[in-house]
Amino acid sequence: MWYRKCPLCNSEVSYENKRSWYNAKANDSMCVECQKVKLSEHFTGRKNPNYPTNRNTKYTESQWKLECPECGVVRCFASKYGMNVAKQNKSMCEKCSTTKQPRGVAIGLTDKQIKKMRATKAGFTSWEEYKQKYPMKKSYINEVHNLTRKQPLHTLPNYSKLEENRGRMGVEGAYQIDHIISINKGWKDMIPAEEIANITNLQIMKWEDNLRKH
């Protein structure tokens, strides 16, 4: 066993793996309880955002607003991230989206074509393979994401930039959490979700760099 002190509460933390002890020491990682406190502080803005809890208000008191590019109606968003995604995608309001952006069957695709597209997008060769394996892959992906959120992300380089501007690909200046060994490769090579989500397999980078990596 290897031991070290938590830099925040000074409690003793034990490690069964020397590599884990070494990485925790190098990153000055906190104990699990202190990590929970820090993560809860980080997500406070999501639990208590600056808009009313009653969704019937449609976030009218939110500071993030954007006009529909089609009809000009002002839409309010729960977060800056949501507003940036809508701006990047030039998405319309719900009413215009229904009438101006028909999809699937509405634009002439057959049921077989739609199923083929869904299977291909998920990384499978056929609809039959998709039906058989997708639930397991989705479960694996969800497990990796859940475990990733439990890691001491604040110890990663560029974490402050992630806090300032976290977003999807295409959002200007956005940073993302990247899995060095990708989730898709982890699924194909049957690597345990715990290894893919481990802090040693995580890095924070701009979405452009993340895209170039693939």
PyMOL commands that set and color helices and strands:
alter all, ss='L'
color gray80, all
select helices_A, chain A and resi 18-26+32-42+44-47+55-57+80-89+94-100+104-107+111-121+127-149+153-155+159-164+183-188+193-197+199-201+207-213
alter helices_A, ss='H'
color red, helices_A
select strands_A, chain A and resi 2-5+12-15+64-67+74-77+175-179+202-206
alter strands_A, ss='S'
color yellow, strands_A
deselect
rebuild
show_as cartoon
